[in-house]
Amino acid sequence: MAARAYWQGQIRLALVSIPVEIYPATKSGATVSFRQIHEPSGKPIHYEKVVTGIGPVDTDEIMKGYEYEKGEYVLLDQDEIDAVKLESKKTLELTQFVDAHEIDVLYYEKPYFVVPADDLAEEAFIVLREALKRTRKVGLGQLALRGREYVVSLKPCGRGMVLETLRYADEVNKAQGYFRDIPDARPDAELLDLAEALIEKKAAPFDPREFHDRYVDALHELIARKRKSKSNRKIIEEKDEPSGRGASNVVDLMAALKKSIEKPGKKTPAKKPAAKKRA
């Protein structure tokens, strides 16, 4: 495998240890990078590490410090930090198994591919993968990666498995604080039928290749126009005119949904709208 393993160690299930390697399952998408430029000279701005009253300092003079009181620090060398003993640095012990739907989507953070480290590990690796498939469970444990310990989940994925880092409970905001003011009302039956029909009309298998970053494309177009103009004048994009929509109401929503259903596209039999109740 050409890529370098992000982590090497073992998965432990009771008395069974399986040597594995994990690799990033995702990569950074296309972005447009900008640098800060000194406009009069057109030269890039640099940043220096400085100490108040001393000025610029060398990188080898810099240590990490933990502020335990205002202005008071405990200094730590990187070797001291790396030497902290933690079993999960080299071993992922599966301590619990849960149904996948029990883990709220808000807790999932980043996925990694998991593969057996060598031929000798393949048999135990395959047994664990198939056992997770048959029981439809997700394994949970804790793993130390790059300076912190994560809760992680382990699930089958094709011939291999996927490990996902999870957020801790105190890292996830409670939804109630944001949803509290949304009324607990029952929607109009006819509106609901129209909305369902529109969803069915636009339903299709997920294909990530159908989506791309249009903002990055627009930035590239702006940069190309700016280079072509060979000037520093501002090129301001025209803003979309605000729609003349007033306060939303049932009549407007009903008309909009019906108009959306009538547009040409994938045809799906719509449910017969329920008779609207008289006041």
N, C-alpha and C positions, 0 to 999 in steps of 0.2 A: 504494500500500500504506500503510495507516494507521499501522502500527507503525514505530518508529524502528529503523534498522539497528543491530545490535550491533557490526558491523565492516564496513568497505568497503575494497576493495582489488582484487587481481587474482590469478587462478590462472594459474601459468605451467607450461606443458608444453613443454619444449625451447624453441623460438623462438616459440611461440604464447602470447599473454597474453589472458586472458578477464576483463574487469571483472565483479566479482560483489559481492553483498551477502549477509551472513548474519544470521539472526534466531534468537532462542531457540526451540527446538522444544518446550520444556517450561515449566511454570509451577508456582509453589508451590501446594500443596493447602491445604485448609481446616485451620486450626490454631486453638487457643485460647490467647490471649496473657494472661499474668499480669504484674502489677506488684507490686513489694515495697511493702507498706503498713505505716505506723507504727500498730500496733494501738490504743494508748491514744487517739490523736487521729483515726484513720481517714484520715490524709492520706498521699499518695504520697511515697516517699523519692526524693530527687534525688541525682545524683552530680556532683561538681565535680572539675575537673582541678587538682591541687595540686602544689606543689613543696615538698619537705621544707625547713623553716626559712623558707619564704617565704609559703606559703599559696596561695589560688586565683590562677590566671593567665589572661590573655586568650588566646583561640584563635589570634590572629595572632602571638603570641609563641612558638608551638610549631613546632618543626622535626623532621625525622626524623633519627635518629642511629644509626650502626652502631658497636656496642661492639667495638673491636679488642683492647682489654685491659680488665681489671677497672676499671670506673669511668672509662675513657677512650673518647671517642666522636668519630667523624667526622660532622660535621653536613652534611646535604644538604637543599636546598630542593626542593620538588616539581617546579619548572620544570627543575632540573638532572636529576632522575630521568627526566622526560618527554622530555628532549632526547637520551637515550642512543640512539645510532644502531644500528638493527637492521633488516636488510632485510626480515625476516619480519613487521615491523609493517604493511607494506603489500602484501607479496607472499607468496603460498603457492606454493612451488615443489614440484611433485610429483616426488620423487626416486626413488621405488620403487613397485612394484605387487606385491601379494601376494594369495593366495587368502584369502577372508574367514575360513575356518575356522582359518587359521594364527594369528589374533590371539585369544588367550585372553580370555574374557569378563571376567576380573578387570582387564584393562587399560582397558576402556571407561569413560569418565567422564561426559561430558555431550554431548547432541546439539544440532545447530543446522541450520536449513533454509538451503540455499544457492540463490540465484536470480540470473539475469543482471541486471547493473546497468542495462542499457538495451537498446533494440531491436538496436543494432549488435552486442551481445555474444551475442545469442540463438543465432545459427547455430553459433558455435564451442562454446557451452555445450552445445547439443543433440548435437553430434558427440562431445564428450567423454563425455557421459552415456551415449549409445548404445554407444560403444566399451567403456566399463566394463561395460555389460550383456552385450555379446556375448562379451567375454573372461572375464566373471565374476571380475573382479579388483577390488581395493580400492586406491585411491591413497593414498600416505603422504607426508607432508611435515612442516614445522614452521612454527608460526604464533605470533606474539606477540599476546597478548590480556590487557588489564588488568594489566600489571605483571609478566608472566612469559611464557616461551616454552613452548608445548606441542608434543608430537608429535600430529598429527591424521590421521584417516583420512577418505577421501572415497568415497562410494558412491552409486549411483542410488537415487532414491526417487520413484516416480510420474513426474510431469513434471519434477521438479527433482532435487536431490541433497541428501544429508545429510552434514554434516561432524561428526565426533565427536572430542572431545579425548580423548587417551589418557594414562594414567599412565606415568611412567618406570619402568624396571626396579627402581630402588631404593625405589620407593613401594609395591611389591607384596610382601607377605610370602610366603615359600616355604611351599607347602602341606605339604611333607614333615614339617615340624616339628609340625604339628597332626595329621596322619594316621598318623604313625609307629606309634602303639600300637594301631591298628585291625588285628585279625588278618587275614591273607590266607587266609581259609577259603572253601571252596565251600559254598553254601547247599544245604539239603535240596531235592531235586527237586520234591517235592509242595508244599512251602511256596512255592517259586518259582513254580510253576504257579498257585497260588491268588493270589499277589500280582499276577501278570500279569493274571489274570482280573479282579481288583478294579480295576486300572488301566484296563483296557479298558472296564469297566462305567462308570467315571467320566470317560472321555475325551469331550471336547467342544471345539469351536472356541473360541479365546481371544477373550473380549469384555471389555475393561477396565471397561465400564460395570456389569458384574456385581459389582464389588468397590467398597467404600467404607470409609472410616476409621471403624470402630466405636468406637474409643477416643475420638475427637472427639465422636461422638454421645453417648457415655456421660457425657463431661464437661459437655456442654450440658445434659443431663438433671439432673446433679448441681447445676449452677449454678441451674437453674430451680427445683429443690426447695429450695435454700438461700434463694433470693429469696422463695419462697412462705412459708417458715417464719418469715422476718423475725427471725432470731436468729443468733447467732454460734456456736451449739452445733455440735459436730462431727457430721457425717453419715457414718458409716463403712459402706462397702459390705460386704455379707455375703460372706465368702470361701467358695469352693467347697470342699466336704468332700473331703479326699484319698481317692482310690480305694483299695480294699482290696487292690490288686494287690501281690503279693510279688515275689520275684525272677523275672525273665522266664525262660521255658523253652519248649521246643518244643511241649509239649502246650497251654500257654496260647496261644501264637502261632497254632497250628493252629486251635484253637477260635475265636479272634478273627477270623481271616481267613475261615473258613467262615461265621461268623455275619454278617460284613460282606457276603459274596457273596449271602446269602439275603435281605438287606434289599431292599424294593421299590425299583425305580429303573430306569435305562436298562438294558435287557437286551442282553447281548452274549454270543454263544456262547463258553463257557469251554473251555479246553483240558482234555482228559481227564487227571486227575492221574496222575502216574507211580506205578507200584507201589512201595510203600515197601520198602526193602531190609531183610531180616531181619539181626539182629545175628549 
